[in-house]
């Protein structure tokens, strides 16, 4: 074959090789830098949970004055991060804490309103409060006879029955302040030798009372 033809074929072959190399370099270093169009949602990005329903463990509630009840709220669905707000239409009848604890305050009816911040969700609980106040029925002390020396003190501890009595305040009275005195909180002070007593009475029920005899040496 003619040498010129052979040389032309060789040059053509090298030219094709060089073109292929440039094409590969272009595809690798320039074409790959262009952003890929991808409509797929990233699985690592959590979708926002939007609550669609709200339920209360009570929607109609009866309480006595001073009685409490914990209102529980269920959101469906829930992320656990929702902010729940509570309010009372009349705090003279019933109050509600930021945690949903309702307390009867005065006789009557009112509504506790529950909302979810940032949403239109709303629920209500009707509360009827009666004036059946729980009063003390009995008083109990560990010792009804106590020996003291002059100058000694003694703290009276009283258990009010029932334990859910609304007004647990007590009235303490010394039968003879020459021998002993008693503070409004039940602290007895022995003054001179002799014998006296402290009478204890419930503030909510005068019939609930007890007596402690003191012997002072």
C-alpha positions in Angstrom: 0.0 0.0 0.0 1.2 3.5 -0.8 3.1 5.0 2.1 1.2 8.3 2.0 -2.0 6.4 2.3 -0.7 4.5 5.3 0.5 7.8 7.0 -3.0 9.3 6.3 -4.7 6.4 8.0 -2.4 6.6 11.0 -3.0 10.3 11.4 -6.8 9.7 11.1 -6.6 6.9 13.7 -4.8 9.2 16.2 -7.2 12.0 15.5 -10.2 9.7 16.4 -8.4 8.5 19.6 -7.8 12.2 20.7 -11.4 13.1 20.0 -12.6 10.1 22.1 -10.3 11.2 25.0 -11.7 14.8 24.8 -15.3 13.5 24.8 -14.6 11.3 27.8 -13.0 14.2 29.7 -16.0 16.5 28.9 -18.5 14.0 30.1 -16.6 13.2 33.3 -15.6 16.7 34.4 -18.2 19.0 32.9 -21.4 17.1 32.2 -21.5 15.5 35.7 -21.3 18.9 37.3 -24.8 19.8 36.1 -27.5 19.3 38.8 -29.7 16.3 38.3 -33.4 16.8 38.2 -34.9 14.6 40.8 -38.6 14.8 41.8 -38.2 12.1 44.5 -38.9 13.3 48.1 -35.9 12.9 50.4 -36.7 10.0 52.7 -34.6 11.6 55.5 -36.8 14.7 55.7 -39.8 13.9 58.0 -43.2 15.1 56.9 -45.0 17.4 59.3 -47.7 15.7 61.4 -50.9 17.7 61.4 -53.5 16.8 64.1 -57.0 16.4 62.6 -59.0 15.4 65.7 -59.1 16.2 69.4 -60.7 14.1 72.2 -61.1 14.6 75.9 -61.4 12.0 78.6 -64.4 14.0 80.0 -66.8 16.3 78.2 -69.3 16.6 81.1 -67.9 16.8 84.6 -69.4 17.2 88.1 -67.3 18.5 91.0 -67.7 19.6 94.6 -66.1 22.9 95.7 -62.4 22.2 96.2 -62.5 18.9 94.3 -60.0 18.4 91.4 -60.0 16.5 88.1 -57.2 15.9 85.6 -58.4 16.5 82.1 -56.6 14.4 79.5 -56.3 15.4 75.8 -55.8 13.0 72.9 -54.7 14.3 69.5 -55.1 12.2 66.3 -52.5 12.0 64.8 -49.9 13.5 67.1 -46.2 14.3 66.9 -46.1 14.8 70.7 -44.9 18.4 70.2 -48.2 20.1 70.1 -48.9 23.0 72.5 -52.2 22.6 74.3 -53.9 25.5 75.9 -56.6 25.5 78.6 -59.0 28.2 79.7 -62.1 28.6 81.9 -65.1 30.7 80.9 -65.7 31.5 84.5 -62.9 31.1 87.0 -65.2 31.9 89.9 -66.8 28.5 89.3 -63.9 26.4 88.1 -60.2 27.0 87.3 -57.9 25.0 85.1 -54.1 24.8 85.3 -51.7 24.8 82.3 -51.5 21.0 82.7 -55.3 20.6 82.5 -56.1 20.1 86.2 -59.7 21.4 86.8 -60.6 22.6 90.3 -64.1 23.4 91.6 -64.2 26.9 93.1 -67.8 28.0 93.4 -71.3 26.6 92.8 -72.5 26.9 89.2 -71.7 25.7 85.7 -69.0 26.8 83.3 -67.0 25.6 80.3 -63.4 24.5 80.1 -62.0 25.3 76.6 -59.1 23.3 75.1 -57.3 24.5 72.0 -54.2 23.4 70.1 -51.8 26.3 69.4 -51.5 27.0 65.7 -54.5 25.0 64.7 -58.3 25.4 64.6 -58.8 22.4 66.8 -61.0 23.0 69.8 -62.8 20.9 72.5 -65.0 21.8 75.5 -65.7 20.2 78.8 -68.8 21.3 80.7 -68.2 21.6 84.5 -71.0 21.6 87.1 -69.8 22.6 90.6 -71.9 21.9 93.6 -71.6 23.4 97.1 -71.4 20.0 98.8 -68.3 21.0 100.6 -66.4 18.1 102.2 -66.1 19.0 105.9 -64.2 17.3 108.8 -66.1 14.5 110.5 -63.5 13.6 113.1 -60.1 14.4 114.5 -57.4 12.1 115.6 -54.2 12.6 117.7 -51.6 10.1 118.6 -51.6 10.9 122.4 -54.5 12.2 124.4 -52.4 12.4 127.6 -49.0 14.2 127.6 -46.5 14.8 130.4 -44.4 17.9 130.2 -41.8 19.7 132.4 -42.0 23.4 133.1 -40.6 25.3 130.1 -41.0 22.4 127.7 -42.9 22.7 124.4 -45.0 20.2 122.5 -46.2 20.3 118.9 -49.7 18.9 118.5 -50.2 16.9 115.3 -53.8 16.3 114.2 -55.2 14.1 111.5 -58.4 15.4 110.0 -60.9 12.8 108.8 -61.7 12.4 106.0 -58.4 13.1 104.4 -60.1 15.0 101.5 -61.7 17.6 103.8 -61.5 20.9 102.0 -61.0 23.1 105.1 -58.5 21.4 107.4 -57.9 24.4 109.6 -58.2 23.9 113.3 -58.9 26.0 116.4 -56.7 25.4 119.5 -57.8 26.5 123.0 -56.0 26.2 126.3 -58.4 25.4 129.2 -56.1 27.3 131.6 -53.4 29.7 130.3 -51.9 30.0 133.7 -50.5 26.5 133.3 -50.0 26.3 129.5 -50.5 28.2 126.3 -51.1 27.0 122.8 -50.4 28.8 119.5 -52.7 29.0 116.5 -50.5 26.2 114.9 -50.8 23.9 117.9 -47.5 24.5 119.7 -48.0 24.0 123.5 -45.7 25.7 126.1 -45.8 24.5 129.7 -45.6 27.4 132.1 -46.0 26.2 135.7 -46.7 22.9 137.5 -50.2 21.7 137.3 -52.8 20.3 135.0 -54.6 21.8 132.0 -55.9 20.7 128.6 -55.9 21.8 125.0 -59.3 21.6 123.2 -59.0 21.2 119.4 -62.0 21.9 117.1 -62.4 21.8 113.3 -63.0 25.2 111.7 -65.4 23.6 109.1 -67.4 21.5 111.6 -67.6 22.5 115.3 -68.8 19.0 116.1 -65.5 17.5 115.1 -63.3 18.0 118.1 -60.8 16.4 120.5 -59.1 17.1 123.8 -55.5 16.5 125.0 -54.8 16.5 128.8 -51.4 17.9 129.8 -49.7 17.1 133.2 -46.9 19.6 134.0 -44.2 18.6 136.5 
